[in-house]
Amino acid sequence: MTKIQIDLSENEDKIVEVYKIINNLKSKEEAIKDMIKYFKVKIIPEKINKEEEFYKKALNFGGDKK
């Protein structure tokens, strides 16, 4: 399990609150957990030596998805 602390702007907080109410959720944490299912994330490291062996292995971690 991972705990993440995020600072929401006033507008972001309102969006999460509305989502929580519309979907009959008990907390904003539940709302955010549900909301993130709609996003796809790609992490691209900026400060890493791309010639390192562990980096090359990490790129192929998921295997070929054809």
N, C-alpha and C positions, 0 to 999 in steps of 0.2 A: 504494500500500500504506500502511496506517495501523498504527502501533504504539500499543497501549493498555496502560498499566500499571494493574493493579487489585490492591487489597489484599483478599484473601479471609479471612473469619473461619475459625476452625478447622473448623467444621461445613461451610462452603462448600467448603473445600479437600478435605475428605473426600468430599463429593459428587462433585466433579470427578475425584478419584482413582478412585473406584468406576466412574464413567462411562467413564473412560479404560481401565480394566482390562476391563470388560464388552464394550466395543466394539473391543478389540485395537488401541488407538491407542498411538503411541510417546511422546507428551508431553501434558502438561496443556494446553499451548497448542492442540494439535489437538483435544482434548476440548472446550475452551471454544468454539473455532471451530465445531465440530459442534453443540454445545448451543444456540448462539444462533440457529440456523436455526428453532427452535421458537417464537421470540418475535416479536411484532409491536410496533414502537415508534412512538410519535407524539411528536414534539418540539414543545413549546409554549413559545415565548419569553415570559419574564416582564417583562423590562426593555427593551422596544422600543416605539417609537412606531408603533402599528398603522396610522397614517394615511400612513406613508412609502410611497412608490411601490415600493421594492424589496421591502417586506414583502408588499404586495398581489400583486406578481409571484411571489414565492416561494410563496404559497398556491396559485397556479394552475400551479406548475411541472410537476406530474405530469399536468396536463390533466384533462379530465373522464373519469372511469372509471366509466361506467354499463354 
